[in-house]
Amino acid sequence: MSDSRPEGEVPGSPLLPALRVNLPYAFAKSRGVVILDDKAGRLRVAMRSDADPADLLEVRRYLAMPFDVEIAGLADFDKHLSETYAVDGTAEAMAGSIGKETDGGDILGSALPSADDLLDSADDAPVIRLINGIIAEAIRQGASDIHVEPYETGLIVRMRQDGVLQERLRMPPHVAPVVVSRIKVMARLDIAERRVPQDGRISLTLGGKSIDVRVSTLPSRAGERVVLRILDKDHAFISLDLLGMSENARSMAASALSEPNGIILVTGPTGSGKTTTLYACLKQLNDGKRNILTVEDPVEYAFEGVGQTQVNAKVGMTFAAGLRAILRQDPDVVMVGEIRDRETADIAVQAALTGHLVLSTVHTNDAIGAITRMRDFKIEPFLLASTLRGVIAQRLVRRLCQECREPVQTDASAAALLGFDAGTVIYRATGCPKCGQSGFQGRIGVFEAIKIDDTVRRYITNGGDEAIIARHVFANSPNLAAAARRLVSEGQTTAEEAVRIMRAEATGDA
């Protein structure tokens, strides 16, 4: 490891001040040393338990400042390495060599060479560093999606954090073809084909942290739009207990999963966490004693012990075809990504009748609506009544930052919307460095669950409408609105977030 920096100078980005010093990643990983933080003007260095202490001399020469040493086990060291390099620093800092800061603080990238220069250059590190920096920044911020959007005036990068899109980067328009082409190369897509949409995946290992990125391209007037969906395997397989369900909803889900056969449906709009809930159910069922098979569109996470099949409509591999095929594979549990047509619904019902436990999703506004949706697929009421075991409906709301939330008293209008007494103390978002001044950190699920008991079966068989069924199932259990109000009263979210859920339920707007 060599460095020509004058003695005592702390390395920094051309864009950002040198707030933190880091060792080169290759050296840190191979030699087993990583800088943790700087407290009271003194650095802390973690050394892997099997590392050579002599390497600390090189670290001392490179840093030119004193530091404290801590011994870290292999697992702890990998965690430190991931946190420091995979999610440390901003995209602006990592792309510093090809951009510059403007008065407004946006990265305009005017120092970028032209597209031809980048493509012809033997050293394509700037664009690679830019894309790696964007992905690393998204992971650090906990973003779920990265939008790369070309316009006549420039290339804009936006990130969806806690369900809200925010602009993070702006570059000249001539950079767009280079950035898009590089992403397509990483995703093994055809860079010469710009007329049709393409889908691919990128598998990354950033500082020992495994990340899958799903890539989708779409032709537009100013070039190809690219959306990257970040799939963090560390957060993929959580248990039902960690989803944030109420005791009633969790009890209903556990009871339905203990059934030997039947259909369990999860419903909600796109991006409401239905797949996460289904995977949590599969995790509970995956005890090594069952044959669990899935047909998904797409397969987002590789699930050890579960046979996963991906839909491919181009070759006739639809949900219905996949479900029909896996029923010949002697399954105990079947998970269908979505029931979206009558054929799939029919096969799912037949699978439940023949002794299989079927898990799937449908797009409806609430749990009761799933019953009506299955009726719309022309499923006979007596068959639906005998096979349906339970329905879970869910939404996601932003979780308040617990460090900076502020208590306030509700006024008369807010209290009326929430069903609270005027003057009830709730919390609002303010913003602090820990939450990036947004006032929120992550999201939390809002759930309602219905169990199909004998009374509900009778209502379904007799064609009872949604209002009658709802009065029965929610007499002693919370619906979505009640669950949202509970989160507000507990200080988990804001009144505005709860009202958004309640209005969607009231208007039928998913």
C-alpha positions as CSV (number, residue, x, y, z in Angstrom):
1,M,0.0,0.0,0.0
2,S,1.6,3.2,-1.1
3,D,0.6,6.8,-0.6
4,S,2.3,10.0,-1.8
5,R,0.2,12.2,0.5
6,P,2.1,14.7,2.6
7,E,2.6,13.6,6.2
8,G,-0.5,14.4,8.4
9,E,-2.9,15.1,5.5
10,V,-6.1,13.3,5.8
11,P,-7.5,11.8,2.6
12,G,-10.7,13.3,1.4
13,S,-13.1,13.5,-1.5
14,P,-12.8,16.2,-4.2
15,L,-16.5,16.9,-3.4
16,L,-16.7,16.6,0.4
17,P,-14.5,17.8,3.2
18,A,-12.3,15.1,4.8
19,L,-14.5,14.3,7.7
20,R,-13.3,10.7,7.9
21,V,-10.2,8.8,6.9
22,N,-10.4,5.3,5.4
23,L,-7.9,2.8,4.4
24,P,-8.1,1.5,0.8
25,Y,-10.7,-1.3,0.7
26,A,-8.4,-3.9,-0.9
27,F,-5.8,-3.4,1.9
28,A,-8.4,-3.4,4.7
29,K,-10.0,-6.7,3.5
30,S,-6.7,-8.6,2.7
31,R,-4.8,-7.4,5.8
32,G,-7.8,-7.6,8.2
33,V,-7.8,-4.0,9.5
34,V,-10.5,-1.4,9.3
35,I,-11.0,2.0,10.8
36,L,-14.1,2.2,12.9
37,D,-14.6,5.9,13.9
38,D,-12.9,9.0,15.2
39,K,-13.9,9.9,18.8
40,A,-12.3,12.9,20.6
41,G,-9.7,13.3,17.9
42,R,-8.4,9.7,18.1
43,L,-9.1,6.9,15.6
44,R,-10.1,3.4,16.5
45,V,-8.9,0.5,14.3
46,A,-10.4,-3.0,14.4
47,M,-8.0,-5.8,13.6
48,R,-9.2,-9.2,12.6
49,S,-8.3,-11.9,15.1
50,D,-6.1,-13.8,12.6
51,A,-4.4,-10.7,11.1
52,D,-0.7,-10.0,11.4
53,P,0.0,-7.3,14.0
54,A,2.9,-6.1,11.8
55,D,0.4,-4.6,9.4
56,L,-0.4,-2.0,12.0
57,L,2.9,-0.4,11.3
58,E,1.8,0.2,7.7
59,V,-1.5,1.5,8.9
60,R,0.4,3.9,11.3
61,R,2.6,5.1,8.4
62,Y,-0.5,5.7,6.1
63,L,-2.6,7.5,8.7
64,A,0.3,9.5,10.2
65,M,-1.7,9.8,13.5
66,P,-2.2,7.8,16.6
67,F,-5.0,5.3,17.0
68,D,-6.4,2.7,19.3
69,V,-6.6,-1.0,18.3
70,E,-9.5,-3.4,19.0
71,I,-9.4,-7.2,18.2
72,A,-12.5,-8.3,16.3
73,G,-13.7,-11.9,15.5
74,L,-14.2,-12.9,11.9
75,A,-18.0,-12.2,12.0
76,D,-17.6,-8.9,13.7
77,F,-14.8,-7.8,11.4
78,D,-16.9,-8.7,8.3
79,K,-19.7,-6.6,9.7
80,H,-17.4,-3.6,10.3
81,L,-16.0,-4.0,6.8
82,S,-19.5,-4.0,5.3
83,E,-20.6,-1.0,7.3
84,T,-17.5,1.0,6.5
85,Y,-17.1,0.4,2.8
86,A,-20.5,-0.9,1.5
87,V,-22.6,1.8,3.0
88,D,-20.2,4.6,4.0
89,G,-20.0,7.9,2.2
90,T,-22.3,9.4,-0.4
91,A,-22.6,8.8,-4.1
92,E,-21.3,12.2,-4.6
93,A,-18.1,11.4,-2.7
94,M,-17.6,8.1,-4.6
95,A,-18.2,9.7,-7.9
96,G,-16.0,12.6,-7.0
97,S,-13.5,12.1,-9.8
98,I,-16.1,12.7,-12.4
99,G,-18.2,15.4,-11.0
100,K,-18.1,18.7,-9.1
101,E,-20.3,20.5,-6.6
102,T,-22.4,23.4,-7.7
103,D,-23.6,26.3,-5.7
104,G,-26.9,24.6,-5.1
105,G,-25.2,21.5,-3.8
106,D,-26.4,19.3,-6.7
107,I,-23.9,17.2,-8.6
108,L,-24.1,18.4,-12.2
109,G,-21.2,16.2,-13.4
110,S,-19.9,18.9,-15.7
111,A,-16.4,17.6,-15.2
112,L,-17.4,14.3,-16.9
113,P,-15.7,13.5,-20.2
114,S,-18.0,13.1,-23.1
115,A,-19.7,9.8,-23.8
116,D,-17.3,8.9,-26.5
117,D,-14.3,9.6,-24.3
118,L,-15.7,7.3,-21.6
119,L,-16.4,4.5,-24.0
120,D,-13.0,4.8,-25.8
121,S,-11.0,5.1,-22.6
122,A,-9.1,2.1,-21.4
123,D,-9.8,3.1,-17.8
124,D,-13.6,3.1,-17.3
125,A,-13.2,3.6,-13.6
126,P,-15.1,6.9,-13.3
127,V,-18.5,5.5,-14.6
128,I,-18.0,2.3,-12.6
129,R,-17.2,4.3,-9.5
130,L,-20.2,6.5,-10.1
131,I,-22.7,3.5,-10.4
132,N,-21.1,1.7,-7.4
133,G,-21.4,5.0,-5.4
134,I,-25.0,5.4,-6.3
135,I,-25.8,1.8,-5.2
136,A,-23.8,2.2,-2.0
137,E,-25.5,5.5,-1.2
138,A,-28.9,3.8,-1.8
139,I,-28.0,1.0,0.6
140,R,-26.7,3.4,3.2
141,Q,-30.0,5.4,3.0
142,G,-32.1,2.2,3.1
143,A,-33.6,3.0,-0.3
144,S,-35.7,0.3,-2.0
145,D,-35.4,1.6,-5.6
146,I,-33.0,3.7,-7.8
147,H,-34.6,5.5,-10.7
148,V,-32.2,6.6,-13.5
149,E,-34.2,9.0,-15.7
150,P,-32.9,10.6,-18.9
151,Y,-34.4,13.9,-20.0
152,E,-33.4,16.5,-22.6
153,T,-32.0,18.7,-19.9
154,G,-30.0,16.0,-18.0
155,L,-29.8,12.6,-16.4
156,I,-31.6,12.5,-13.0
157,V,-31.1,9.8,-10.3
158,R,-33.9,9.5,-7.8
159,M,-34.1,7.1,-4.9
160,R,-37.2,5.7,-3.1
161,Q,-36.7,5.9,0.6
162,D,-39.5,4.9,3.0
163,G,-41.8,4.9,0.0
164,V,-41.0,8.4,-1.1
165,L,-39.0,9.3,-4.2
166,Q,-36.2,11.9,-3.7
167,E,-33.8,13.4,-6.3
168,R,-30.2,12.6,-5.4
169,L,-28.1,13.3,-8.4
170,R,-28.2,15.4,-11.6
171,M,-25.8,15.1,-14.5
172,P,-25.5,16.4,-18.1
173,P,-27.6,14.6,-20.8
174,H,-24.7,13.2,-22.7
175,V,-23.7,11.0,-19.7
176,A,-27.0,9.0,-19.9
177,P,-26.0,6.5,-22.6
178,V,-22.7,5.7,-20.8
179,V,-24.4,5.2,-17.4
180,V,-27.3,3.1,-18.9
181,S,-24.9,1.0,-21.0
182,R,-22.7,0.3,-18.0
183,I,-25.7,-0.8,-15.9
184,K,-26.9,-3.0,-18.8
185,V,-23.5,-4.6,-19.0
186,M,-23.5,-5.3,-15.3
187,A,-27.0,-6.9,-15.6
188,R,-26.0,-8.9,-18.7
189,L,-28.5,-7.2,-21.0
190,D,-28.2,-6.4,-24.7
191,I,-26.6,-3.0,-24.8
192,A,-27.3,-2.7,-28.6
193,E,-31.1,-3.2,-28.1
194,R,-32.7,0.1,-27.0
195,R,-36.1,-0.3,-28.6
196,V,-37.7,-2.9,-26.2
197,P,-37.8,-3.2,-22.4
198,Q,-35.3,-5.6,-20.8
199,D,-35.0,-7.2,-17.4
200,G,-31.9,-8.5,-15.6
201,R,-30.2,-8.9,-12.3
202,I,-26.9,-7.8,-10.7
203,S,-25.3,-9.7,-7.9
204,L,-23.0,-7.6,-5.8
205,T,-20.8,-8.3,-2.8
206,L,-20.0,-5.0,-1.1
207,G,-17.7,-5.3,1.9
208,G,-18.9,-8.9,2.5
209,K,-22.5,-7.8,2.2
210,S,-24.5,-9.7,-0.4
211,I,-26.8,-7.5,-2.4
212,D,-29.0,-8.5,-5.4
213,V,-30.2,-5.7,-7.7
214,R,-33.1,-6.3,-10.1
215,V,-32.8,-4.2,-13.2
216,S,-35.6,-3.0,-15.5
217,T,-35.1,-0.9,-18.6
218,L,-37.8,1.0,-20.5
219,P,-37.4,3.0,-23.8
220,S,-38.4,6.6,-23.4
221,R,-38.3,9.7,-25.6
222,A,-34.9,10.9,-24.2
223,G,-33.3,7.5,-23.9
224,E,-33.7,4.4,-21.7
225,R,-35.1,4.7,-18.2
226,V,-33.6,2.3,-15.7
227,V,-35.1,1.2,-12.4
228,L,-32.9,-0.8,-10.0
229,R,-34.7,-2.6,-7.2
230,I,-32.4,-3.3,-4.3
231,L,-32.9,-6.7,-2.7
232,D,-31.0,-6.9,0.6
233,K,-30.7,-10.6,1.6
234,D,-30.0,-9.6,5.2
235,H,-33.6,-8.3,5.5
236,A,-35.3,-10.8,3.3
237,F,-36.3,-13.6,5.6
238,I,-37.7,-12.1,8.8
239,S,-40.1,-14.0,11.1
240,L,-43.8,-13.3,11.5
241,D,-43.1,-11.9,15.0
242,L,-41.0,-9.1,13.5
243,L,-43.5,-7.9,10.9
244,G,-45.3,-5.6,13.3
245,M,-48.5,-7.5,13.3
246,S,-51.0,-7.0,16.2
247,E,-51.5,-9.9,18.5
248,N,-54.8,-10.8,16.8
249,A,-53.3,-10.8,13.3
250,R,-50.3,-12.8,14.3
251,S,-52.5,-15.4,16.1
252,M,-54.7,-15.6,13.0
253,A,-51.8,-16.1,10.7
254,A,-50.2,-18.8,12.9
255,S,-53.5,-20.6,13.2
256,A,-54.0,-20.6,9.4
257,L,-50.5,-21.8,8.8
258,S,-51.0,-24.7,11.1
259,E,-53.8,-26.0,8.8
260,P,-52.9,-29.0,6.7
261,N,-54.6,-27.6,3.6
262,G,-56.5,-24.6,2.3
263,I,-55.8,-21.1,0.9
264,I,-54.2,-18.2,2.7
265,L,-54.3,-14.9,0.9
266,V,-52.3,-11.7,1.4
267,T,-53.7,-8.6,-0.1
268,G,-52.6,-5.0,-0.6
269,P,-51.4,-2.5,-3.2
270,T,-48.0,-2.8,-5.0
271,G,-45.1,-2.1,-2.6
272,S,-47.1,-2.9,0.5
273,G,-44.8,-5.8,1.6
274,K,-46.9,-8.7,0.5
275,T,-43.9,-10.7,-0.6
276,T,-42.1,-10.2,2.7
277,T,-45.2,-11.4,4.5
278,L,-45.4,-14.5,2.3
279,Y,-41.7,-15.2,2.8
280,A,-42.2,-14.9,6.6
281,C,-45.0,-17.5,6.4
282,L,-42.7,-19.8,4.3
283,K,-39.9,-19.4,6.8
284,Q,-42.2,-20.6,9.6
285,L,-43.3,-23.6,7.5
286,N,-39.8,-24.5,6.2
287,D,-38.9,-27.1,8.9
288,G,-37.3,-29.6,6.5
289,K,-40.3,-31.9,6.8
290,R,-42.4,-30.4,4.0
291,N,-41.9,-30.1,0.3
292,I,-42.4,-26.3,-0.4
293,L,-42.6,-25.1,-4.0
294,T,-43.2,-21.6,-5.3
295,V,-44.0,-20.0,-8.7
296,E,-43.1,-16.3,-8.6
297,D,-42.8,-13.3,-10.9
298,P,-39.9,-12.7,-10.4
299,V,-38.0,-14.8,-7.8
300,E,-36.6,-12.0,-5.7
301,Y,-34.7,-14.0,-3.0
302,A,-33.1,-17.4,-3.1
303,F,-34.8,-19.4,-0.3
304,E,-32.8,-22.3,1.0
305,G,-35.0,-25.4,1.3
306,V,-37.7,-24.1,-1.0
307,G,-38.1,-25.0,-4.7
308,Q,-38.6,-21.7,-6.6
309,T,-39.8,-21.3,-10.2
310,Q,-40.0,-18.1,-12.1
311,V,-42.8,-17.1,-14.5
312,N,-41.8,-16.7,-18.1
313,A,-44.7,-15.7,-20.2
314,K,-42.7,-15.7,-23.4
315,V,-42.4,-19.5,-23.3
316,G,-45.8,-20.1,-21.9
317,M,-44.7,-20.4,-18.3
318,T,-47.6,-18.5,-16.6
319,F,-48.7,-18.6,-13.0
320,A,-51.4,-21.2,-14.0
321,A,-48.9,-23.3,-16.0
322,G,-46.3,-23.2,-13.2
323,L,-48.9,-24.0,-10.6
324,R,-50.3,-26.9,-12.6
325,A,-46.7,-28.3,-13.1
326,I,-45.6,-28.0,-9.5
327,L,-48.7,-29.9,-8.3
328,R,-47.1,-32.9,-10.0
329,Q,-44.0,-32.5,-7.8
330,D,-45.6,-33.9,-4.6
331,P,-45.7,-30.5,-2.8
332,D,-47.0,-30.0,0.8
333,V,-47.0,-26.2,0.5
334,V,-47.5,-24.2,-2.6
335,M,-46.8,-20.4,-2.9
336,V,-48.2,-18.6,-6.0
337,G,-46.9,-15.1,-6.4
338,E,-50.2,-13.7,-7.5
339,I,-53.7,-14.9,-8.4
340,R,-54.5,-12.7,-11.4
341,D,-56.9,-14.8,-13.5
342,R,-59.6,-17.3,-13.3
343,E,-57.4,-20.2,-14.4
344,T,-54.9,-19.7,-11.6
345,A,-57.7,-19.3,-9.1
346,D,-59.3,-22.5,-10.2
347,I,-56.1,-24.5,-9.9
348,A,-55.4,-22.9,-6.5
349,V,-58.8,-24.0,-5.2
350,Q,-58.3,-27.5,-6.6
351,A,-54.9,-27.7,-5.0
352,A,-56.4,-26.8,-1.7
353,L,-59.2,-29.4,-2.1
354,T,-56.6,-32.1,-2.8
355,G,-54.7,-31.6,0.5
356,H,-52.2,-28.8,-0.3
357,L,-51.7,-25.5,1.7
358,V,-51.7,-22.7,-0.9
359,L,-50.3,-19.2,-0.2
360,S,-50.9,-16.4,-2.6
361,T,-51.6,-12.7,-3.1
362,V,-54.4,-10.8,-4.7
363,H,-54.8,-7.0,-5.4
364,T,-57.7,-5.7,-3.4
365,N,-58.2,-2.8,-1.0
366,D,-58.8,-4.8,2.2
367,A,-59.2,-8.4,3.5
368,I,-62.9,-8.6,2.9
369,G,-62.3,-7.5,-0.7
370,A,-60.3,-10.7,-1.3
371,I,-63.4,-12.8,-0.9
372,T,-65.3,-10.7,-3.5
373,R,-62.2,-10.8,-5.8
374,M,-62.3,-14.6,-5.7
375,R,-66.0,-14.6,-6.5
376,D,-65.2,-12.4,-9.5
377,F,-62.9,-15.2,-10.8
378,K,-66.1,-17.3,-10.9
379,I,-65.1,-19.6,-8.0
380,E,-68.1,-21.4,-6.7
381,P,-69.1,-20.0,-3.3
382,F,-69.2,-23.4,-1.6
383,L,-65.7,-24.2,-2.9
384,L,-64.4,-20.8,-1.7
385,A,-66.0,-21.3,1.7
386,S,-64.5,-24.7,2.2
387,T,-60.9,-23.9,1.0
388,L,-60.3,-20.3,2.3
389,R,-58.5,-20.3,5.7
390,G,-57.6,-16.7,6.2
391,V,-56.9,-13.3,4.6
392,I,-54.3,-10.7,5.6
393,A,-54.5,-7.2,4.3
394,Q,-51.6,-4.8,4.8
395,R,-50.2,-1.3,4.1
396,L,-46.9,0.3,4.9
397,V,-46.5,3.6,6.8
398,R,-43.4,5.5,7.6
399,R,-42.0,4.9,11.1
400,L,-41.2,8.0,13.2
401,C,-37.6,8.6,14.2
402,Q,-37.6,7.8,17.9
403,E,-34.7,10.3,18.5
404,C,-36.4,13.5,17.3
405,R,-40.2,12.9,17.4
406,E,-42.1,15.7,19.2
407,P,-45.3,15.3,21.2
408,V,-48.2,17.5,20.1
409,Q,-51.8,17.8,21.0
410,T,-54.4,16.9,18.4
411,D,-56.7,19.7,17.3
412,A,-60.4,19.2,16.8
413,S,-60.2,18.3,13.0
414,A,-57.4,15.8,13.4
415,A,-59.0,14.2,16.4
416,A,-62.3,13.8,14.4
417,L,-60.4,12.1,11.6
418,L,-58.5,9.8,13.9
419,G,-61.4,9.1,16.3
420,F,-59.4,10.5,19.2
421,D,-60.5,13.0,21.9
422,A,-59.4,16.6,21.3
423,G,-56.1,17.3,23.0
424,T,-54.9,13.7,22.8
425,V,-51.1,13.6,22.8
426,I,-49.6,12.2,19.6
427,Y,-46.2,12.7,17.9
428,R,-45.0,14.5,14.8
429,A,-41.9,14.3,12.7
430,T,-39.2,17.0,13.1
431,G,-35.8,15.7,11.7
432,C,-32.3,15.1,13.1
433,P,-29.0,13.9,11.7
434,K,-29.8,10.3,12.5
435,C,-32.8,10.3,10.2
436,G,-31.3,12.6,7.6
437,Q,-33.6,15.4,8.7
438,S,-36.7,13.5,7.4
439,G,-38.2,12.7,10.7
440,F,-38.7,9.1,9.7
441,Q,-36.6,5.9,9.9
442,G,-37.9,3.0,7.9
443,R,-41.5,1.8,7.6
444,I,-43.8,-0.4,9.6
445,G,-46.7,-2.6,8.5
446,V,-50.4,-2.0,9.2
447,F,-52.3,-5.2,9.2
448,E,-55.8,-6.5,9.4
449,A,-56.6,-10.2,9.4
450,I,-59.7,-12.3,9.1
451,K,-60.2,-15.9,10.0
452,I,-62.7,-17.9,8.0
453,D,-64.9,-19.4,10.7
454,D,-68.2,-21.2,10.4
455,T,-70.2,-18.0,10.4
456,V,-68.0,-16.5,7.6
457,R,-68.3,-19.7,5.6
458,R,-72.1,-19.5,5.8
459,Y,-72.0,-15.9,4.7
460,I,-69.8,-16.8,1.7
461,T,-71.9,-19.7,0.7
462,N,-75.1,-17.6,0.9
463,G,-73.6,-14.7,-1.0
464,G,-73.4,-12.3,1.9
465,D,-72.1,-8.8,1.0
466,E,-68.9,-7.3,2.3
467,A,-70.5,-5.1,5.0
468,I,-72.2,-8.1,6.7
469,I,-69.0,-10.1,6.8
470,A,-67.0,-7.1,8.0
471,R,-69.3,-6.4,10.9
472,H,-68.8,-10.0,12.0
473,V,-65.0,-10.4,11.6
474,F,-64.1,-7.0,12.9
475,A,-66.4,-7.0,15.9
476,N,-63.5,-8.1,18.1
477,S,-60.4,-7.5,16.0
478,P,-58.9,-4.3,14.5
479,N,-59.3,-3.4,10.8
480,L,-56.7,-1.3,8.9
481,A,-58.0,2.0,10.2
482,A,-58.0,0.8,13.9
483,A,-54.5,-0.7,13.4
484,A,-53.2,2.7,12.0
485,R,-54.8,4.6,14.9
486,R,-53.0,2.3,17.3
487,L,-49.6,3.1,15.7
488,V,-50.4,6.8,16.1
489,S,-51.3,6.5,19.7
490,E,-48.1,4.5,20.4
491,G,-45.9,7.1,18.7
492,Q,-44.8,4.8,15.9
493,T,-46.1,7.0,13.1
494,T,-47.8,10.3,12.4
495,A,-51.5,11.3,12.1
496,E,-50.9,12.2,8.4
497,E,-49.6,8.7,7.6
498,A,-52.6,7.1,9.4
499,V,-55.1,9.3,7.7
500,R,-53.6,8.3,4.3
501,I,-54.3,4.7,5.1
502,M,-57.8,5.4,6.4
503,R,-58.7,7.5,3.4
504,A,-57.5,4.8,1.0
505,E,-59.6,2.3,2.8
506,A,-62.7,4.6,2.8
507,T,-62.4,5.6,-0.9
508,G,-61.3,2.2,-2.1
509,D,-58.1,3.7,-3.6
510,A,-55.3,1.2,-3.4
